Amino acid sequence: MVSFAEMIARDLSIAPVRRVENTLHLLDDGCTVPFISRYRKEATGELDEVAVERIREAYERYRELEKRKTTVLQTIEEQGKLTDELRRTIEACWDAATLEDLYLPYKPKRRTRATIAREKGLEPLAALLMRQTEAPERLAGRFVRGEEVPDAASALAGASDIVAEWVSESSAARDRVRRTMASQGVVGSKRARGVEPTAEEAAKFADYFDWHEPLRRCAGHRLLAMVRGEKAGVLSLSLGLEAVEEEALQERVERIFVRRDATSREAVAWVCSAVADGVKRLIKPSIETELLGAAKERADEEAIAIFAENLRQLLLAAPLGQKRILALDPGFRTGCKAVCLDAQGTLLHHETLYPHPPQARRAEAEEALRRMVHDYRIEAIAVGSGTAGRETEQWLRGLHLLAADGKNPMEIHLVNEDGASVYSASATAREEFPDCDVTVRGSVSIGRRLMDPLAELVKIDPKSIGVGQYQHDVDQTKLKKSLDTVVESCVNRVGVSLNTASKHLLTYVSGLGPVLAGNIVAYRAANGPFRSRRELMQVPRLGAKAFEQSAGFLRIEGAVNPLDNTAVHPESYALVERMAADLGVSVEALIADEATRKKIDLSRYVSPQAGLQTLQSVLSELAKAGRDPRTEAQRVEFADGVHTMEDLQVGMVLPGVVTNMTSFGVFVDIGVKQDGLVHISQLADRFVQTPTDVVRLRQAVRVKVLEVDMARKRISLTMRSVPQTES
């Protein structure tokens, strides 16, 4: 029998098969995807994290299918209907839809019309009619019996129900219907009968009140929009065939059941009628549900992939770094909630300023602001992008503040605050700031995400960060799994400071999880900062396996062993120490001096435990020891005098920042509290396959206004023939 490794290698086009076999062994041994891709390069043939993750997903899928096959075989065997041929067919099947077709005739059913007909003793009549040798009326007369079957018409109707069910259980018939509807099916939506949509619903779903297109061409985002409308009760969704295709399909299915040796034209006509009933009443609704479900699943996967990539870019956004921050959560009536944070993100002070109407206590707010900048040695200001964000940013810029050093202009950053309110009301926020209200917690979140987006955003449900496409309409289990994988990937790619990371951030480190993360924080609180990675072994319940999986992703700045602040795994320390000794330098000097590292002849250190790929990886990690792989933070300043949609005019060229990316284009914040859409066709003066080929999340761009639809609150933008700034 073909092994899982062989099937996965074939599906993913990975050769040779042993790369997949080794990866599966590592996964079975409890290794994580980040660990495998970074520290087991010889075993996998240098498969990257994406490839290892795809292998893991395929492995889980095949194992689930294997479990399903076991259940199917057991159920059929218990019925005494499992033949050797059927067993072989099921064991050789690795397609979920085909497996269910094979199982359908044996699947426990509710009481159907065919069941009732069988109870009346009409199954023998159905079998005789399927021979197609005698006139139906003549055969049916033999089965007339009392009130149950009062006449031949009743007998034929019951027999037709049985034949229709046989047709619906035929894997050949289902396959033909499935193939035809998949290739020729037309998906459509219309306004739900008897429903009068609200003005908001009409604006949202008007495009789909009378929409039809081939299923195979239906873009995922359009299908999800229709599904959303159906869930809202505004639209009805369907899948059908054109009349010509419908007729051709019927003829193709009939040929499966019409016998070549048939001698009764009346019987053939009767069988065709029963087949038509089985196709229309039983197979088509089932296949329609299946195909729409499969299309929805593909649309989900596309939307989840886009969401995951957006989240990845957001989490890996440039950090400002460890600076003393004054963060403002702006507001008009309720004021601007100000907090002062030290370079580690610790809350030092908070108060409320009222620089805007209706209070408009601007002089008082300015005095308080200057006092906080001085008292807490503020180096940068973070301003939330929500209500009053632009107005607050402009007020601050007009003050011409200097940083705490009294020399350099104050850095002022407008920070996307999506999800800050969700964090502020969360259990995590209450645990961090039990004595502060939600407004203070929200401001802290804004300031911290400027310092380090990754460390702060991992505390927030990714669905609340505002970078998804139909995130509430897709499979929530798959979405959570995908997003958790992205968070884990980003955390481990950047690395985590063992002595400053929060419990929530440590949770995503390879091999840890919530319990061990909590134990690390508790140990740190009781014993002070970690002095070495090896000290992790003293943390309760953190054993050798967890240490192996996590140690390389944890950093200790200022550790006695400088390798503890690199991505070099402890299992390779002896190797690095040997390299340094052979060159007559310390490990610290080896890390610091590129010229010295270039003298290393890696071939001298190749062994069964460490191949060339591992050695090259070790040298690469030494070269970037202690460095953050993320780029520097980028500031965006919106156009003066443009604050609302009313200020926009067609033809304006404006600065903006990409806030969300979808399959059909990107959304850009141009400072008017309503993001504009740059359709994929408007991203560049060339064909664009996917938006990620042109832009990235949070990138500063320049756009031109094409259209402003005030009624639907839509702004159409273009980047075509618009010179872009350096990004």
C-alpha positions in Angstrom: 0.0 0.0 0.0 1.2 3.5 -0.8 2.5 5.3 2.4 1.4 8.6 3.7 4.8 10.0 2.9 4.6 8.9 -0.8 1.1 10.4 -1.2 2.1 13.7 0.4 5.4 13.8 -1.6 3.3 13.3 -4.8 0.6 15.9 -3.7 3.2 18.6 -2.8 5.8 17.7 -5.5 8.5 17.0 -3.0 11.4 14.7 -4.0 12.9 12.5 -2.8 10.3 11.0 -0.6 12.7 10.6 2.4 12.4 14.3 3.0 8.8 13.9 3.7 9.4 10.7 5.7 11.9 12.4 7.9 9.6 15.3 8.4 6.7 13.0 9.5 9.0 11.2 11.9 10.0 14.5 13.5 6.3 15.6 13.7 5.4 12.2 15.3 8.2 12.8 17.8 6.6 16.0 19.0 8.7 18.5 17.1 7.2 21.8 16.1 7.2 23.3 12.6 9.5 26.2 13.6 12.0 23.9 15.2 12.0 21.4 12.3 12.4 24.1 9.6 15.2 25.9 11.5 17.2 23.2 13.3 16.6 20.0 11.3 17.7 21.0 7.8 19.6 17.8 7.1 16.7 15.7 7.8 14.2 17.6 5.7 16.6 18.6 2.9 16.2 22.3 3.9 12.4 22.4 3.6 11.3 25.8 4.7 8.6 26.6 7.3 5.8 26.8 4.6 6.6 23.4 3.2 6.8 21.7 6.6 3.5 23.3 7.6 1.9 22.0 4.3 3.3 18.5 5.1 1.8 18.7 8.6 -1.6 19.7 7.2 -1.6 17.0 4.6 -0.6 14.4 7.2 -3.5 15.4 9.5 -5.9 15.3 6.5 -4.8 11.8 5.5 -4.9 10.5 9.1 -8.5 11.8 9.5 -9.5 10.1 6.2 -7.9 6.9 7.4 -10.0 7.1 10.6 -13.1 7.7 8.5 -12.3 4.6 6.3 -12.0 2.5 9.4 -15.4 3.6 10.6 -17.0 3.0 7.2 -15.5 -0.5 6.9 -16.6 -1.4 10.5 -20.2 -0.2 9.8 -20.5 -2.1 6.6 -19.0 -5.3 8.1 -21.5 -5.1 11.0 -24.3 -5.2 8.4 -22.7 -8.3 7.0 -22.4 -6.7 3.5 -18.6 -6.1 3.3 -17.2 -8.1 0.3 -13.5 -8.5 -0.4 -13.9 -6.4 -3.5 -15.6 -3.6 -1.6 -13.0 -3.7 1.1 -10.2 -3.4 -1.4 -12.0 -0.5 -3.1 -12.5 1.4 0.1 -8.9 0.8 1.3 -7.6 2.1 -2.0 -9.7 5.3 -1.8 -8.1 8.5 -0.6 -10.8 10.9 -1.8 -13.3 12.0 0.8 -16.2 12.6 -1.7 -15.7 9.2 -3.4 -15.4 7.4 0.0 -18.8 8.9 1.0 -20.3 7.8 -2.3 -19.1 4.2 -1.7 -20.5 4.3 1.8 -23.9 5.9 0.9 -25.8 2.6 0.1 -24.8 1.2 3.6 -25.2 4.4 5.6 -27.9 4.3 8.3 -30.9 6.3 7.0 -33.9 8.1 8.3 -37.3 6.7 7.2 -37.7 7.7 3.5 -40.3 7.2 0.8 -38.3 4.3 -0.4 -38.3 2.8 3.1 -42.1 3.0 3.3 -42.3 1.4 -0.2 -40.1 -1.5 1.0 -42.3 -2.0 4.0 -45.1 -2.5 1.6 -43.2 -5.3 -0.2 -42.5 -3.3 -3.4 -38.7 -3.9 -3.7 -39.2 -7.1 -5.8 -41.3 -5.0 -8.2 -38.6 -2.4 -8.5 -36.0 -5.1 -9.2 -38.3 -6.7 -11.9 -38.9 -3.3 -13.5 -35.1 -2.6 -13.7 -34.8 -5.7 -16.0 -36.9 -3.7 -18.5 -38.4 -6.8 -20.1 -42.1 -6.5 -19.3 -44.7 -3.7 -19.3 -44.8 -1.9 -15.9 -48.6 -2.1 -15.6 -48.7 -5.8 -16.1 -45.9 -6.3 -13.5 -47.5 -3.9 -11.0 -50.8 -5.8 -11.0 -49.2 -8.7 -9.2 -48.3 -6.4 -6.2 -51.8 -4.8 -5.6 -52.8 -5.8 -2.1 -55.5 -4.1 0.0 -55.3 -0.7 1.4 -51.5 -0.6 1.5 -51.2 -1.0 -2.3 -54.8 -0.4 -3.7 -53.9 -0.3 -7.4 -51.1 -0.6 -10.0 -50.5 3.1 -10.0 -49.7 3.0 -6.2 -47.4 0.0 -6.7 -45.5 1.7 -9.5 -45.2 4.9 -7.5 -43.7 3.0 -4.6 -41.3 1.1 -6.9 -40.3 4.4 -8.5 -39.3 5.7 -5.0 -37.1 2.7 -4.5 -35.4 3.0 -7.9 -34.9 6.7 -7.3 -33.1 5.9 -4.1 -31.0 3.2 -5.9 -30.1 5.9 -8.5 -29.1 8.3 -5.7 -26.9 5.7 -4.1 -25.1 4.9 -7.4 -21.5 6.2 -7.3 -21.5 6.3 -11.1 -24.6 8.5 -11.3 -23.4 10.8 -8.5 -20.0 11.1 -10.2 -21.6 12.2 -13.5 -23.9 14.7 -11.8 -21.0 16.0 -9.7 -18.6 16.4 -12.7 -21.3 18.1 -14.8 -22.4 20.5 -12.1 -18.8 21.3 -11.2 -17.9 22.2 -14.8 -21.1 23.6 -16.1 -23.0 24.7 -12.9 -24.2 28.3 -12.6 -24.1 29.8 -9.1 -26.7 32.5 -8.6 -28.3 34.7 -5.9 -31.4 36.8 -5.8 -33.3 38.7 -3.2 -34.9 36.4 -0.7 -38.6 36.0 -1.2 -40.8 38.1 1.1 -37.9 40.1 2.5 -37.6 43.8 2.4 -34.0 44.7 3.1 -33.0 47.7 5.2 -31.2 50.6 3.5 -27.9 49.3 4.9 -28.6 45.8 3.6 -29.6 47.1 0.2 -26.4 49.1 -0.1 -24.3 46.1 1.0 -26.0 43.4 -1.1 -27.6 45.2 -4.1 -25.0 43.8 -6.5 -26.2 40.3 -5.7 -30.0 40.8 -5.9 -29.9 39.2 -9.4 -26.5 37.7 -9.9 -25.5 34.6 -12.0 -22.0 33.3 -13.0 -20.4 29.9 -13.7 -19.4 28.3 -10.5 -15.9 27.5 -11.7 -15.3 31.3 -12.3 -16.9 32.6 -9.2 -14.3 34.5 -7.2 -14.1 33.5 -3.5 -14.8 37.0 -2.2 -18.1 37.1 -4.3 -19.2 33.7 -3.0 -18.5 34.8 0.6 -20.5 38.0 0.0 -23.5 35.9 -1.3 -23.1 33.5 1.7 -23.1 36.4 4.1 -26.3 37.8 2.4 -28.0 34.4 2.7 -27.1 34.1 6.4 -28.5 37.6 6.9 -31.8 36.4 5.3 -31.5 39.0 2.5 -30.4 36.6 -0.4 -31.2 33.1 -1.5 -28.3 31.2 -3.0 -28.6 28.4 -5.6 -26.6 26.2 -8.0 -28.1 25.0 -11.2 -27.6 24.2 -14.9 -28.7 25.8 -18.1 -31.7 23.9 -19.7 -29.5 22.4 -22.5 -27.0 21.1 -20.0 -29.8 19.8 -17.7 -31.2 17.7 -20.6 -27.7 16.4 -21.6 -27.0 15.4 -18.0 -30.3 13.5 -17.7 -29.4 11.5 -20.9 -25.9 10.7 -19.5 -27.3 9.4 -16.3 -30.1 7.4 -18.0 -27.5 5.5 -20.0 -26.1 4.1 -16.8 -29.4 2.4 -16.0 -31.1 1.6 -19.4 -30.2 -1.9 -20.3 -28.9 -2.7 -23.8 -31.0 -5.9 -23.8 -34.2 -4.1 -22.8 -37.3 -5.5 -24.6 -40.0 -3.3 -23.2 -40.1 0.3 -24.4 -42.7 1.1 -21.7 -40.3 -0.3 -19.0 -37.5 1.8 -20.4 -39.6 4.9 -20.3 -40.7 4.1 -16.8 -37.1 3.6 -15.6 -36.0 6.9 -17.3 -38.8 8.6 -15.3 -37.7 7.1 -12.0 -34.0 8.0 -12.8 -35.1 11.6 -13.5 -36.8 11.7 -10.2 -33.8 10.3 -8.4 -31.5 12.9 -10.1 -33.8 15.8 -9.5 -35.1 15.0 -6.0 -32.2 13.2 -4.4 -28.8 13.6 -6.2 -28.9 17.2 -7.4 -29.8 18.8 -4.0 -27.1 16.6 -2.4 -24.5 17.5 -5.0 -25.5 21.1 -5.0 -24.9 21.3 -1.2 -21.6 19.4 -1.7 -20.3 21.6 -4.5 -21.4 24.8 -2.8 -19.8 23.6 0.4 -16.6 22.8 -1.5 -16.6 26.2 -3.2 -17.2 27.8 0.2 -14.3 25.8 1.6 -12.0 27.0 -1.2 -13.2 30.6 -0.7 -12.6 30.1 3.0 -9.0 28.9 2.3 -8.4 31.8 0.0 -9.7 34.3 2.5 -7.9 32.6 5.4 -4.6 32.7 3.4 -5.0 36.4 2.7 -5.9 37.1 6.4 -2.9 35.0 7.5 -0.5 36.9 5.2 -2.0 40.2 6.3 -1.5 39.2 9.9 2.0 38.0 9.2 2.9 41.4 7.7 1.3 43.2 10.6 3.0 41.2 13.3 6.4 41.6 11.5 5.9 45.3 11.1 8.8 47.5 12.0 9.1 48.2 15.8 10.1 51.6 17.0 12.2 49.8 19.7 12.7 50.4 23.4 11.9 54.1 23.7 10.0 56.0 26.3 6.6 56.6 24.9 3.7 59.0 25.5 0.6 57.3 24.0 -2.8 59.1 23.4 -6.1 57.5 22.8 -7.9 60.5 21.2 -11.5 61.6 21.7 -13.5 64.8 21.5 -16.1 64.9 24.3 -14.4 62.3 26.5 -10.9 63.8 26.0 -7.6 62.2 25.1 -6.4 59.5 27.4 -2.7 59.9 27.9 -0.3 57.4 29.3 3.5 57.5 29.8 5.5 54.3 29.4 9.1 53.5 30.1 11.4 51.8 27.5 10.1 48.4 28.7 6.5 49.4 28.2 5.8 49.8 32.0 3.0 52.2 32.8 4.4 55.2 34.7 1.6 57.7 34.6 -1.8 58.4 33.1 -4.2 61.4 32.8 -6.8 62.9 30.5 -6.3 65.9 28.2 -9.1 68.0 26.6 -7.6 69.9 23.6 -10.7 69.6 21.4 -14.3 70.9 21.6 -16.6 70.8 23.4 -14.2 71.4 26.4 -11.4 72.9 24.2 -9.0 73.3 27.2 -6.1 73.5 24.8 -3.6 75.6 26.8 -4.1 73.4 29.8 -3.6 70.3 27.7 -0.4 71.7 26.1 1.0 72.5 29.6 0.2 69.0 30.8 1.7 67.5 27.7 5.0 69.4 28.0 5.2 68.5 31.7 4.8 64.8 30.9 7.4 64.9 28.1 9.9 66.5 30.6 9.1 64.5 33.7 9.1 61.1 32.0 11.8 61.9 29.4 9.5 61.0 26.5 11.2 60.1 23.2 8.2 59.5 20.9 4.4 60.0 20.9 1.9 57.4 19.7 -1.6 58.7 18.6 -4.5 56.3 18.1 -5.9 56.4 14.6 -9.6 56.4 15.6 -12.0 59.2 16.5 -10.1 62.6 16.7 -6.9 60.9 15.7 -6.0 63.2 12.8 -7.1 66.3 14.8 -4.9 65.2 17.7 -1.9 64.5 15.5 -2.2 67.9 13.8 -2.5 69.6 17.2 0.7 67.9 18.4 2.7 68.7 15.3 1.7 72.3 15.7 3.3 72.4 19.1 6.8 71.7 17.6 7.7 69.6 20.6 11.3 68.5 21.3 12.2 65.0 22.5 13.4 64.6 26.1 17.0 65.3 25.0 15.9 68.9 24.2 17.6 68.7 20.7 15.7 66.5 18.3 12.1 67.0 17.1 9.6 64.8 18.8 8.7 61.7 16.8 4.9 61.6 16.4 3.3 58.4 15.0 -0.3 57.8 14.1 -0.9 54.2 15.2 -3.6 51.9 13.9 -5.7 51.2 17.0 -7.9 48.3 15.7 -8.3 45.8 18.5 -7.1 48.1 21.3 -10.6 48.3 22.8 -10.9 44.5 22.6 -7.6 44.1 24.4 -8.6 46.7 27.1 -11.6 44.7 28.1 -9.8 41.3 27.9 -8.8 39.0 30.8 -5.1 39.6 29.7 -5.5 43.4 30.2 -7.3 42.9 33.5 -4.4 40.7 34.7 -1.8 43.2 33.6 -3.6 46.3 34.9 -6.1 45.3 37.5 -6.3 48.8 39.0 -6.8 50.7 35.6 -9.9 51.3 33.6 -10.4 50.2 30.0 -9.4 53.6 28.6 -6.0 53.5 30.2 -5.4 50.0 29.1 -6.4 50.9 25.5 -3.8 53.8 25.5 -1.1 51.5 26.9 -1.9 49.1 24.0 -1.5 51.8 21.4 1.9 52.9 22.9 3.2 49.4 23.2 2.2 48.4 19.7 4.4 51.3 18.4 7.3 50.0 20.5 6.8 46.4 19.4 3.8 45.4 17.3 4.4 41.7 17.7 4.7 41.6 21.5 1.5 43.6 21.8 -0.7 42.3 19.0 -0.3 38.6 20.1 -2.5 39.6 23.1 -5.5 40.4 20.8 -7.8 38.0 18.9 -6.4 38.3 15.4 -10.0 38.7 14.0 -10.2 42.0 15.9 -7.1 43.5 14.3 -8.9 44.7 11.2 -6.8 43.0 8.5 -9.2 40.2 7.4 -11.5 39.5 4.5 -14.9 38.1 5.5 -13.2 36.7 8.7 -16.6 36.2 10.4 -18.0 34.2 7.5 -15.2 31.6 7.1 -14.7 28.3 8.9 -13.8 29.6 12.4 -11.9 26.5 13.5 -9.7 26.6 10.4 -9.3 30.4 10.7 -8.1 30.1 14.3 -5.8 27.3 13.5 -4.2 29.2 10.6 -3.9 32.4 12.6 -2.4 30.6 15.6 0.2 29.1 13.2 1.0 32.5 11.8 1.5 34.0 15.3 3.7 31.1 16.3 5.7 31.5 13.1 6.2 35.2 13.6 7.1 34.9 17.3 9.7 32.3 16.6 11.1 34.0 13.6 11.8 37.2 15.6 12.8 35.5 18.8 11.7 36.3 22.3 13.5 38.0 25.1 13.3 35.5 28.0 13.6 38.2 30.7 11.1 40.7 29.4 8.5 38.7 27.4 5.0 38.5 28.7 3.3 35.2 29.5 1.1 35.7 26.4 4.1 36.1 24.1 6.0 33.2 25.6 2.9 31.0 25.0 3.6 31.0 21.3 7.3 30.0 21.6 8.0 26.6 20.1 7.5 23.8 22.6 6.0 26.0 25.4 2.3 26.8 25.6 0.3 28.5 28.3 1.3 26.3 31.3 5.1 26.5 30.7 4.9 30.2 29.8 3.2 30.9 33.1 5.8 28.8 35.0 8.6 30.7 33.3 7.1 34.1 34.3 6.5 32.8 37.9 10.1 31.5 38.1 11.4 34.8 36.8 9.4 36.8 39.4 10.7 34.5 42.2 14.3 34.2 41.1 15.1 37.3 39.1 16.3 37.4 35.4 17.5 34.3 33.7 21.3 34.2 33.4 21.5 31.4 30.9 19.3 29.2 28.7 20.3 26.2 30.7 18.6 27.7 33.7 15.3 27.0 31.9 15.7 23.4 33.0 14.9 24.6 36.6 11.5 25.8 35.6 8.8 23.4 37.0 7.5 21.0 34.3 9.9 22.2 31.7 11.7 19.0 30.6 14.3 18.1 28.1 11.9 18.0 25.1 10.4 21.4 25.8 13.9 22.8 26.3 15.1 21.3 23.0 12.1 22.8 21.1 12.2 26.2 22.8 15.7 27.2 23.7 16.9 28.4 20.3 14.0 30.9 20.0 14.6 32.5 23.4 17.2 35.3 23.9 19.0 36.5 27.0 20.6 39.9 26.5 23.8 40.3 28.5 24.0 36.5 29.3 27.4 35.1 30.4 27.4 33.0 27.3 27.0 35.3 24.3 25.4 32.5 22.3 22.4 32.7 24.6 21.5 35.9 22.7 21.6 34.3 19.3 19.4 31.8 17.4 22.2 29.2 17.6 20.7 26.2 19.3 22.4 25.0 22.6 23.1 21.6 20.8 25.5 23.5 18.6 27.3 25.5 21.3 30.2 23.0 21.5 30.6 23.3 17.7 30.9 27.1 17.9 33.3 26.9 20.8 35.5 24.5 18.9 35.5 26.9 15.9 36.5 29.8 18.1 39.3 27.7 19.8 40.7 26.6 16.5 41.0 30.3 15.5 42.4 31.3 18.8 39.6 33.7 19.7 36.8 33.9 22.2 33.2 33.1 21.2 32.3 36.7 21.8 35.1 37.8 19.4 33.9 35.3 16.8 30.4 36.7 16.9 31.7 40.3 16.6 34.2 39.9 13.8 33.0 39.0 10.3 36.6 38.7 9.0 37.4 36.1 11.6 34.2 34.1 10.7 35.2 34.1 7.1 38.3 32.1 8.0 36.3 29.1 9.1 36.5 26.1 6.9 33.1 24.4 7.4 34.2 21.1 5.9 36.4 20.5 9.0 33.4 20.4 11.2 31.0 18.2 9.2 29.8 15.2 11.2 26.9 12.8 11.4 25.3 15.1 14.0 25.9 18.4 12.0 25.9 18.5 8.3 26.8 21.3 6.0 23.3 22.9 6.1 23.4 23.1 9.9 26.9 24.6 9.9 25.9 27.2 7.3 22.9 28.0 9.4 25.0 28.4 12.5 27.3 30.9 10.8 24.3 32.8 9.5 22.9 33.1 13.0 26.3 34.3 14.4 26.3 37.0 11.7 23.0 38.5 12.9 23.4 37.8 16.6 21.0 40.0 18.7 19.7 41.8 15.6 15.9 42.2 15.1 15.0 40.8 11.6 12.3 43.5 11.2 12.9 46.7 9.3 12.7 50.2 10.8 9.4 52.0 11.5 8.0 54.1 8.8 5.9 57.3 9.4 3.0 58.5 7.2 1.8 62.1 7.2 -1.6 62.6 5.7 -2.5 65.6 3.5 -3.3 68.9 5.2 -6.9 70.1 4.9 -8.2 66.6 4.0 -10.1 65.3 7.1 -13.5 63.9 5.8 -15.0 62.4 2.7 -16.5 65.9 1.9 -13.0 67.2 1.5 -12.2 64.8 -1.3 -12.2 65.7 -5.0 -11.8 63.5 -8.0 -8.3 63.7 -9.3 -6.6 64.5 -5.9 -3.3 62.8 -5.3 -2.9 61.9 -1.6 -0.5 60.1 0.7 -1.9 57.1 2.4 -1.1 53.8 4.2 -2.2 50.3 3.2 -4.5 49.1 6.0 -5.9 45.8 4.5 -5.2 43.5 1.6 -7.8 41.3 -0.2 -7.9 39.2 -3.3 -9.6 42.0 -5.2 -7.5 44.9 -4.1 -6.2 46.9 -1.1 -7.7 49.4 1.3 -5.8 52.6 1.9 -6.2 55.0 4.8 -6.0 58.6 3.4 -6.9 60.3 6.7 -10.7 60.7 6.2 -11.9 58.1 8.6 -13.1 55.9 5.7 -10.6 53.7 3.9 -10.5 53.8 0.1 -10.2 50.8 -2.2 -7.5 50.4 -4.9 -8.9 47.7 -7.1 -6.3 45.1 -8.2 -6.7 46.5 -11.7 -5.6 49.9 -10.4 -2.5 48.9 -8.5 0.0 49.3 -11.3 0.5 50.1 -14.9 0.8 46.4 -15.6 -1.1 43.2 -15.0 -1.1 42.3 -11.2 -1.6 38.7 -10.2 -2.0 39.4 -6.5 -1.8 42.6 -4.5 1.2 41.3 -2.6 3.2 41.6 -5.8 2.9 45.3 -5.5 2.4 46.5 -1.9 2.6 45.2 1.6 0.5 46.0 4.7 1.3 49.3 6.4 3.2 50.5 3.4 3.1 54.2 2.6 1.7 54.9 -0.8 0.4 57.7 -3.0 -3.0 57.4 -4.6 -5.3 59.3 -6.8 -9.1 59.7 -6.1 -11.2 58.2 -8.9 -14.7 58.4 -7.3 -16.4 59.3 -4.1 -19.7 57.7 -3.3 -21.1 59.5 -0.3 -24.3 57.5 -0.2 -22.5 54.1 0.1 -19.5 55.6 1.9 -17.1 54.2 -0.8 -13.9 55.8 -2.1 -12.3 54.5 -5.3 -8.6 55.1 -5.7 -5.9 54.3 -8.2 -2.1 53.9 -8.1 -1.7 53.7 -11.8 0.6 56.4 -13.2 1.0 57.8 -9.7 4.7 58.2 -8.7 5.3 56.3 -5.5 7.6 57.4 -2.7 10.4 55.2 -1.4 9.0 52.3 0.6 
